[in-house]
Amino acid sequence: MRTRRTTVATLAAALLGSGLALTASPAYAAPAPSCVKTRVYNTASDYTVQVRNACNRTVRVKIVMRLGRDSKCTTLRKGEYLYHRTTGLQTWKETVTC
């Protein structure tokens, strides 16, 4: 029984020491609240994602893209917009809080 406790303690210490147990992957970010509105405009020359904060409070959001770079985490006050323009194969995946 002592060996099992030692193994569990060693494993927990290794995870904590590596930071794996304390950090969350960006893939697990929470979706943006429903008052954050996202629209997508796809033209022949570019692909634009527009996010508008229609909430009664300030929110921090990030635009997550497929096959491309995500936007930076941006603070939007009530009524503000965030635009993310790309070209190529990149498409909008989701808008998340950060």
QUIWO-V140768 format. One record per helix or strand of 3 or more residues. SS is the DSSP state (@ for helix, = for strand). FROM is the first residue (numbers start at 0). LEN is the number of residues. Records with the same first field share a line. If there is no record, write none. Layout:
# QUIWO-V140768
SS=FROM-LEN ; FROM-LEN
This chain:
# QUIWO-V140768
@=1-17 ; 25-3
==35-7 ; 46-7 ; 58-8 ; 73-3 ; 80-6 ; 90-7
